[in-house]
Amino acid sequence: MGNAEANPNPSLPISRRTLLQGTGLALGGTALVNGTADAHPPGVPVPAPGSPVRPIPVPEQVPATQGLFQVPGARLWYWDTGGPGEAVVLLHALSGSGESWPYQQPYLARAGYRVIGYSRRGYTNSPVQDPNDPRTGIEDLHDLVKFLGVGKFHLVGVAGGGWYAMDYALNHPDRLHSLVIGTCVLQVQERDYQDMVERLRSPEVDALPIHFRELGPSYRAIDPDGVARWLDIHHRAGPDGIVQPRATSLSWAVIERLTVPTLLLWGDADPHTSPPVQRLLARHFRRVRTVVANECGHNVHWERSDVVNPVLLNFFRANRH
């Protein structure tokens, strides 16, 4: 267990009361849905089948406290909207940081949830003190939620963050109400899965600029300001982020043991985890729902928050304690 500095360096690029400022959140979009994701509660807009992707302004953020939490070998920057509601913990991609959730933070907080995000070791505002002691990602996460006094919570991991979300669910299933994994190549050590993932990779794709690999073509075409905001967060995350070890190697048999209710999210234009990859994954989860956001690349939570946010809210409400 570490300890926190309640008042971190005031030169941090994100203030104590707000993460990102914007004007309004445009809702309305589309998802191709399998399961019960179309069961929207009153007041939550239903994504309209066939509607196009559209620019979504960054909404005004809910006030959140932030701090630096000491763990062995590093300090982790976190933010926390607080409140008595069920907690939702957000795990960022390898291309992002704790700043990557401006669309989800106010939406979920205003729905009554306590929303928590943090930067893993070496990412924005989380300095590494001992690079020779990376620990597992879930050790840091477990220490942080214990420090914040979080009991059971909903865990969301996108892309590389999905590795640690899955790892945590396998090792601490009693701590989770639900698990959400978005657009993540889970590195399952099975030949059929590895062969499919390998067919999607090429040196030419890997050599493209990061926003071409990570953001879908429709999003890049219609929202240059959104691309610039995403790139700003990515560049500020810095080059020192550590890919921490996982505690558990994945096989189909390991995944099939998981009993935590799971939601798999992905975009239909994701070059890394196309729908066939996620469908193969979904067949091996015991309690799973799947949602595909159309006209969407690898950053489904950023590109299609109009689809993702209501789906998350429905899923959390369906899996209360």
N, C-alpha and C positions, 0 to 999 in steps of 0.2 A: 504494500500500500504506500502511495506517495502522499504528497501534500500540495496544496494549491496556494498560489499567490493571488489573492482576491483582486488586487489592482495591478494588472500587467502594465507594461511600458505604454505610456500615453501616445507614443509615436506609432503604435500599431495602425495600419491603414484602415481598420474598421473600428468605429467608435463603440463605446459601452452600450449605447442605447439603440443602435441600428446597425445592420449589416450592409444593406444596400438600399438606396432610396430610389423610388420610381413613382409612376403615376398609374394607378389602376391595374387590374388584372382582367384581360379580355378572356371570356370563357366561350366555349363552343369549339367543336372539332370532331374528330372521329376516331374510333377504335374498332378493330376487328376482334370480337370478344368471344371467348370460349368459357363457359361456366356461368357464374351469376353476376358478373361485373356490370350487367345492365340493370341491376336492382338498385337504382339510385334512391336515397332517402329524399324526403321533401326538401326543396330548396337547392339541391345539388344538380346542376345542369347535366343533362344526358348528352354525351358526345353524339353528334348526328352522323350516321353512316354516310360516307361519300363526301363530306365537307373537306375543303382543302386546309393544309397547314397555313397559318397566318401569324404575323408578328404579334407577340404578346409582351406588352410593357412590363418591366419589373415592378411588382407591387410594393407599396409602402410596407416596411418591415415592422413587426411587433417588437417592442422593447425587449432586449435580452441582456442579461449580465454575461460577462466573459471573464476568464481567468487563465492562469497557467498552472498546470497540475504536474507535479514532479513524479516521474517514474524512473526506475533504474536506467540510467544512460540517456535520458532525454527529458524535456518538458513539453507537455502537450497543451496547445491552445484550444480552449473549448468555449462554446457559447450555450446559453440555456435560457429559454423563455420562462421557465419556472411555472408555478401554478399547481393546483391539486389534481389535474387531469392525468390520465394514463400517459406514460412517457413514450416518445418515439425517438430513437437514436438513428442518425443518418451517417452512413459511411461513404466517403467520397471515392471517386475514381482515381486511377494513377495520374490522370491528366488534370486533376482538380485539387481541391483542398476543402477545409471547413467553410470556405466562402461560396461553395458551389450550390447552395440551396436557397437562393432568394425567392424562388417561386413556391417552394414547399413550406418554408418557415412561417409566413403569415397565414397561409391557407389552413394549415393544420393547427396552429396556435389559436386562431379565431374559431376553430371548430371545437376547442376545449382541450386540446392535447398539450402536454409539456414537451416541447421540441428541443432536441439537443443535437448539436453537431460539433465536430472537432477535427483538427488536422493531425494526421498521423505523423510519425517521426520524419523530420526533415522537410515537411511541407509547410505552407504559410504559417509563420509565427510559432512553429513547434521545433525549436532548435535541438539538434542532436548533440549530446555531450560526450557520449562514448560510442563511436561507430562500430566498435568491435563487440558491442552487446546489443543486438537489435531486438532481442526477445521475440516471442510470437506476437502477432497482431492482437490476438484475443486476450493475452495477458494484460496488455495496456488497456484494452476496452473494459475488461472485467474490473480492473482497479479503478478506472474512471467512474463507471456507473456505481460502484460501491461508495466511492467518495462523495458522489452527488446524492446519495441516499435513494437511488432508484431501485425499486423492487423488480417486479416483472415489467417487461416493456416490449414494444414492437420494434423490430430491427429491420432497417432498410439499407441495402448495399448495392451500389451500381458499379458496373464494370469491375475494375480491380477491387473496389470495396466489397463486391459480392463474394470474393474469396474469403474474406474475414467474417462476413455475415454468415456464410455457410459453415465455416469452421466453428464459430461461436455456437451456432444452433446445434451442432453435433456434440459439442462438449459441455454446453450449459442449457440443454433444452428446457429445464425447469424454470429458467429465468425469462422465457419468451412467451408472450401472447401469440406472436405471429412473426413470420420471416418473409421479407420481400427481397428478391434478387432481380436486378435489372441488367440486361444486356451484358451478361458476364460469361466469358469462356471459363468454365469452372475447373479446367485441367483435370478432368476425369481420366484416370489411368486405365482406359479400356480401348481396345483396338478400333472398334467401330466408331467411337466418338473421336478419337485422335485422327483417324483417317478423314472423317468429315471436316473437322476443323482445319486440317492441313490443306485440303482442297481449296479452302477459302483464302489461304495466305499466299502472298507472292512478294518477292523483293521489290517489285514496282509499286505495289500498294504501300508497303512499309516505308518506302522512300518519299511518299507524298507528304506535303506539309501537314502538321498535326490536325488542323481544322478540317482538311479534306478527309482525313481518316476517321475523325471523331464526330463530325457533324454531317447530317444527310444533305444531299444535293438540293432538295426542295427548300430546306431551311436556309442554306447558304444563298439560294437564289432570291429569297423574298425578305430576309432579315439581316442585312449587313451590320446594323447596330447590335443585334443580338450576337452575331459572330464576334464582333469587336469586344463586347462585354465578356464573352466566354474566353476569348484569347487573353484578355487582361488578367482574368482569374488564373488561367493556366500559367502564364508567364510569371505572375507574382508568386505562384506556388514554388517556383525555384527548382534548381537542378539537383537538390540534395535529398529529395524524398527517398526513403528506404523502402524497398520491397521486403517486408518482414516475412519470416517463415510462418508456415501454417502448422498447426498441431496434428492434423489428421490428413493422410493421403486419401484421395477419393477413388472409390470404385462404385460400380452399380450396387453391390451388396451393402456398402457403407451408406449410400444415399437412401436405399430402401429401408434402412433402420429408422430414419428420421420420422418423428411423429408430429413435429411442429407444423401447424397450418402454413402453407407456403404459397406465395404469389410470384409467378415468373412474368416479367415485363420485358418486351423488346420492341424494336422498330422493324418495319418491313424492308427498310433500305440500309440495314446495318451490315457493313462488309465483314464484320468479325463474327457476329452471332446471328446469322440469318435465321428465319423462322424454322427451317428444318433442324438446325442445331438445337434450338430450344424445345422443339417437339420431341426430339430424341431424349433430351434431358427430362422433360415432363413425364415421360412414360415410367420413370424410375422413382418418382416421388409418390409417397403414399397419400398425402393430403395436399393437393395442388390445384391452383387455378392459373390460367394463362391468359394474357392480354397482349395483343399486337396493336401498336399504334401505327397508323398508315403515314406515308410520306415522312418517315422518321429514320434517322441514323442511329449512331451508337450512344448518344446522350439523350435517352428518351425522357428523363425527368426535366431536362433543360429545353428541348425542342418542342415537346408536346405536353406541357404542364396542364393544358386544357383537358387532355385525356387522362394523364397520370393522377392528378390530384383527386378528382372525384372517385377514381378507382381505388386509390389508397384509402380514402376516407371510408368507403363502403367496406373494404376488406378489414380495416381496423374495427369498425363497428360490429362486423359479423364475428369477430374473434375477441370480444371483451372477456375479462376475467370472470 
